[in-house]
Structure formats: structure tokens, C-alpha cells
Amino acid sequence: MLEIKANKAAKRFQYDWIFRDLSLKITPNENIAIIGSNGSGKSTLLKCLAGTSPLTEGSFTYFLENKEISANDIYQYLAIAAPYLELPEEFTLSELLEFHFSFTSPLKGLDANKMMEIMYLTDSKDKQVSYFSSGMKQRLKLGLCFFSSKPLLLLDEPSANLDLKGLAWYLDLVQGYGSDKTLIIASNDVREYDFCTQMVEIETFKLKKAI
């Protein structure tokens, strides 16, 4: 049960404000969409929420079961899937699953074989990830995220490299393994987030320039 409060959060690169004066509350198990055009700063906001990119102004405050978590420790409570995150491609699928879940706990009732079955990757268990198609890699990224026992999931363009069948699979994943988690989705494709209950339009938090 993770809650996030943003208090006048802002991020600037050199002289350009990506977003500013962002204040909101994300309640436990809520689904939030960060929306906006390409290059508007959706991924930057997601990285700030993950603690990998520091804010320029303001703050994010995190609470788990009403107990505050340090921003420096939030990485322990989240999983992320994003196009810019690389997979260790020298591993086979079996090796990668073993490696990943040596650092974090999987959801109860899920072992490696079950995960591969859900991701439709059973026939590739001994194949190096470097030989996976872009769609297979995307299913793997999403699987590693959803199958991790974390209360917060950050998803950046989750259906990238997925066809219509893959998109339906992703939505099934949300329903089956994301219902008891807080989901924050950065996207400009409504199909990826139309189940969300709150929308954050990143471009409304741009610093307005004088005419």
C-alpha cells in the first residue's frame, strides 16, 4: 500500500523547465497516467519519481503503510519497465530470471517456468536474450516488472514493440498482476492507460513563457 505526494515538484535542464509546480497525491493501488506529446518530459518525470533523476525544486514524499520512506530508499519498493533500460543480453532467459530474482522476491506462486509460460517464452528458455526479437524483449521487460513483489510499478511506453496481440497481453498482465499495486504509466497512446483513474498532463506544468 504505497502512497506518493508531490509538493511543487520541478525539473530543469539548463535553462529549460521540463515541468514545474507539480503537486498531486497518488493513493495506494491507484493507476496514474502521465500523458503528453513526444519529448514533453513524461520519461523525465518517471525517472524523478523513481529517484534516478533529482528534482530541481520541490519534493516527492513516499509512504508505505503510512510510514514515510526516504527518497534515497524508494528504489527498493519499485520496479520499472522502459525502452531505455537495457537487458543483460549475454544471459539466456533462464539465467536472466535466476539473476533478476536473486535481487528481488517474485510474487507468491510464480516460479521461473510459470513466468516463462505467462510471457509466451517457454520455448526460448535456453536462448540468449541477444537473439530475442524486440517484442520478446518487451514482454520480458514487462514480466520482470510485474512479477517482482514491489508495491510501485513504473511503466514507460509499455506496449512499445508489441503488436495488437501483445497489447492485449499487456492489458491482461495489468489486470492479473497489477491490481494490488500502484501503477504509473508514461504514454501518449490511450490504449496503454485507458483504465487509469488519474491523468497528469505534463504540458500543463510547463513554465509559461511571456509573450
C-alpha positions as CSV (number, residue, x, y, z in Angstrom):
1,M,0.0,0.0,0.0
2,L,2.2,2.8,-1.3
3,E,1.3,6.5,-1.4
4,I,3.1,9.4,-3.1
5,K,2.7,13.1,-2.6
6,A,4.3,15.6,-4.9
7,N,4.8,19.1,-3.5
8,K,5.6,21.7,-6.2
9,A,8.0,19.3,-7.9
10,A,10.0,20.8,-10.7
11,K,12.8,19.6,-13.1
12,R,15.0,21.8,-15.2
13,F,17.7,21.0,-17.7
14,Q,20.0,24.0,-18.1
15,Y,17.5,26.9,-18.8
16,D,14.6,24.8,-19.8
17,W,11.9,23.7,-17.3
18,I,10.6,20.2,-18.1
19,F,7.8,20.6,-15.5
20,R,7.2,23.0,-12.6
21,D,4.8,23.4,-9.7
22,L,3.6,19.8,-9.9
23,S,1.6,19.0,-6.8
24,L,-0.6,15.8,-6.6
25,K,-1.4,12.9,-4.5
26,I,-1.2,9.3,-5.6
27,T,-3.2,7.0,-3.4
28,P,-2.4,3.3,-2.7
29,N,-3.2,0.9,-5.6
30,E,-4.1,3.9,-7.9
31,N,-3.4,3.8,-11.6
32,I,-1.9,7.1,-12.9
33,A,-1.2,8.1,-16.5
34,I,1.5,10.7,-17.3
35,I,0.4,11.9,-20.8
36,G,1.8,14.4,-23.3
37,S,3.4,14.7,-26.7
38,N,6.7,13.1,-27.7
39,G,9.5,15.0,-26.0
40,S,7.3,16.7,-23.5
41,G,9.0,15.2,-20.4
42,K,7.0,12.2,-19.5
43,S,10.0,9.9,-19.1
44,T,11.9,12.6,-17.2
45,L,9.0,12.8,-14.6
46,L,9.0,9.0,-14.4
47,K,12.8,9.0,-13.7
48,C,12.3,11.6,-11.0
49,L,9.6,9.5,-9.4
50,A,12.0,6.6,-9.4
51,G,14.7,8.6,-7.7
52,T,17.2,8.2,-10.6
53,S,17.0,11.9,-11.6
54,P,16.9,14.5,-8.8
55,L,14.3,17.2,-8.8
56,T,15.4,20.8,-9.2
57,E,12.7,22.2,-6.9
58,G,10.1,20.7,-4.6
59,S,9.8,17.2,-3.4
60,F,8.3,13.7,-3.7
61,T,7.3,12.1,-0.4
62,Y,6.6,8.3,-0.3
63,F,4.6,6.4,2.3
64,L,4.3,2.7,2.7
65,E,1.6,1.6,5.2
66,N,1.5,5.3,6.4
67,K,5.2,5.1,7.2
68,E,7.5,7.6,5.3
69,I,10.2,6.1,3.0
70,S,13.3,8.1,2.3
71,A,13.6,9.2,-1.3
72,N,17.0,7.5,-1.3
73,D,15.4,4.2,-0.5
74,I,12.4,4.3,-2.8
75,Y,14.2,2.1,-5.4
76,Q,13.7,-0.8,-3.0
77,Y,10.0,-0.6,-3.4
78,L,9.6,-0.2,-7.2
79,A,10.0,-2.0,-10.5
80,I,10.3,-0.2,-13.8
81,A,10.0,-1.2,-17.5
82,A,11.1,1.3,-20.0
83,P,12.6,1.4,-23.6
84,Y,15.9,3.0,-22.4
85,L,16.6,0.2,-19.8
86,E,18.9,-2.5,-21.3
87,L,18.6,-6.2,-20.5
88,P,21.8,-8.2,-19.8
89,E,21.7,-9.9,-23.2
90,E,24.6,-12.3,-22.7
91,F,22.3,-14.3,-20.4
92,T,19.9,-17.0,-21.5
93,L,16.3,-16.4,-20.4
94,S,16.6,-19.0,-17.6
95,E,19.8,-17.3,-16.4
96,L,18.3,-13.9,-16.5
97,L,15.3,-14.9,-14.5
98,E,17.5,-16.5,-11.9
99,F,19.8,-13.5,-11.8
100,H,17.0,-10.9,-11.5
101,F,15.1,-12.8,-8.8
102,S,18.3,-13.2,-6.7
103,F,18.0,-9.5,-6.0
104,T,14.2,-9.2,-5.5
105,S,11.4,-11.5,-4.5
106,P,8.9,-12.8,-7.1
107,L,5.2,-12.8,-6.5
108,K,3.9,-15.8,-4.5
109,G,3.1,-18.8,-6.6
110,L,5.3,-17.8,-9.5
111,D,8.4,-19.8,-10.4
112,A,10.6,-19.3,-13.5
113,N,8.7,-21.9,-15.5
114,K,5.4,-20.2,-14.8
115,M,6.8,-16.8,-15.6
116,M,8.1,-18.1,-19.0
117,E,4.7,-19.6,-19.7
118,I,2.9,-16.3,-19.0
119,M,5.3,-14.4,-21.2
120,Y,5.0,-17.0,-24.0
121,L,8.7,-17.5,-23.9
122,T,8.9,-21.2,-22.7
123,D,10.5,-22.3,-26.0
124,S,13.2,-19.7,-25.6
125,K,14.3,-20.7,-22.0
126,D,17.9,-21.6,-23.2
127,K,18.2,-18.9,-25.8
128,Q,20.4,-15.9,-25.2
129,V,18.4,-12.7,-24.8
130,S,20.5,-11.0,-27.5
131,Y,18.7,-13.3,-30.0
132,F,15.2,-12.2,-28.9
133,S,13.0,-10.1,-31.1
134,S,12.1,-6.6,-29.9
135,G,8.6,-7.9,-29.0
136,M,10.1,-10.8,-27.0
137,K,12.4,-8.4,-25.1
138,Q,9.4,-6.1,-24.3
139,R,7.4,-9.0,-22.9
140,L,10.4,-9.9,-20.8
141,K,10.8,-6.4,-19.5
142,L,7.2,-6.2,-18.6
143,G,7.3,-9.6,-17.0
144,L,10.3,-8.8,-14.8
145,C,8.4,-5.7,-13.7
146,F,5.0,-7.2,-12.9
147,F,6.3,-10.5,-11.4
148,S,8.5,-8.6,-8.9
149,S,7.0,-8.3,-5.4
150,K,7.0,-4.5,-5.4
151,P,4.2,-2.1,-4.5
152,L,5.1,0.5,-7.2
153,L,5.4,-0.2,-10.9
154,L,6.6,2.5,-13.3
155,L,5.9,1.8,-17.0
156,D,7.2,3.9,-19.8
157,E,5.5,3.2,-23.2
158,P,4.6,-0.3,-22.1
159,S,3.3,-1.5,-25.4
160,A,6.4,-0.4,-27.4
161,N,7.3,-3.1,-29.9
162,L,4.1,-5.0,-29.2
163,D,1.5,-5.8,-31.8
164,L,-2.2,-5.8,-31.1
165,K,-2.0,-9.3,-29.6
166,G,0.9,-8.1,-27.4
167,L,-1.1,-5.1,-26.4
168,A,-3.9,-7.3,-25.2
169,W,-1.4,-9.5,-23.4
170,Y,-0.1,-6.4,-21.6
171,L,-3.6,-5.3,-20.5
172,D,-4.2,-8.9,-19.2
173,L,-0.9,-8.5,-17.3
174,V,-2.2,-5.3,-15.7
175,Q,-5.4,-6.9,-14.6
176,G,-3.9,-10.1,-13.4
177,Y,-0.7,-8.9,-11.7
178,G,-1.2,-5.1,-11.2
179,S,-4.5,-4.9,-9.3
180,D,-2.8,-4.6,-5.9
181,K,0.0,-2.2,-6.9
182,T,0.3,1.5,-7.6
183,L,0.9,1.9,-11.4
184,I,2.3,5.0,-13.0
185,I,2.3,4.9,-16.8
186,A,4.0,7.3,-19.1
187,S,2.4,7.2,-22.5
188,N,0.8,9.1,-25.4
189,D,-1.2,6.0,-26.5
190,V,-4.6,5.9,-24.8
191,R,-4.8,2.2,-25.3
192,E,-2.0,1.8,-22.7
193,Y,-3.7,3.7,-20.0
194,D,-7.4,4.0,-20.6
195,F,-8.0,2.1,-17.3
196,C,-6.2,4.8,-15.3
197,T,-8.2,6.8,-12.8
198,Q,-6.0,9.9,-12.8
199,M,-4.3,11.7,-15.7
200,V,-1.3,14.0,-15.3
201,E,-0.9,16.2,-18.5
202,I,2.8,17.0,-18.3
203,E,2.5,20.0,-20.6
204,T,0.2,21.8,-18.2
205,F,3.1,22.0,-15.8
206,K,5.4,23.8,-18.2
207,L,6.7,27.2,-17.3
208,K,4.7,29.6,-19.4
209,K,6.8,32.0,-21.4
210,A,6.0,35.7,-21.7
211,I,4.6,36.9,-25.0
